[in-house]
């Protein structure tokens, strides 16, 4: 989000062009999405889907929330198992990762909190 950028909009080093010189660049002042000239990139397809179905509909259609589930699983892994491998050689690292993932799967299989939307 541009609200998190520390500089003010007036201090922006790049002015907002009607048609962006950089392919796929979005104009932050008008929140206008700029498509490529050919209109055949994956980003262009996503922009068209957002315009047709809305942002929430696009997120449901493309399983956008799946990324947060993956990030949560990695965060859980690092919190329980650790942030780094203990083994030095690649075959032992593969075994260590397999054992760690198996242990984490067993722990989550015993019980996960049931979240209910209120």
FENKA-V472334 format. One line per field, one symbol per residue. phi: phi as a letter, one per 40 degrees, with the letter a starting at -180 (. if undefined). psi: psi as a letter, one per 40 degrees, with the letter a starting at -180 (. if undefined). burial: + if it has 16 or more other ideal C-beta (glycine too) atoms within 10 Angstrom, else -. A space follows every 50 residues. Layout:
phi = ???
psi = ???
burial = ???
//
This chain:
phi = .ccccccccccdcbcccdbccccgcbcccbfccbccccgbcccccccccc ccbgcccccccbfcccccccccccccdcccchcbcccccccccccccccc ccccccccccibcccbcb
psi = iedehdiideehehihidhhdhheiihedefhhhiiddfeiddddddddd ddeidddddddefdeddddddddddddddddieiidididdddddddddd ddddddddddhihhhhh.
burial = -------------------+------+-----+++--------+--+-++ -------+------------------+---+------------------+ ------------------
//
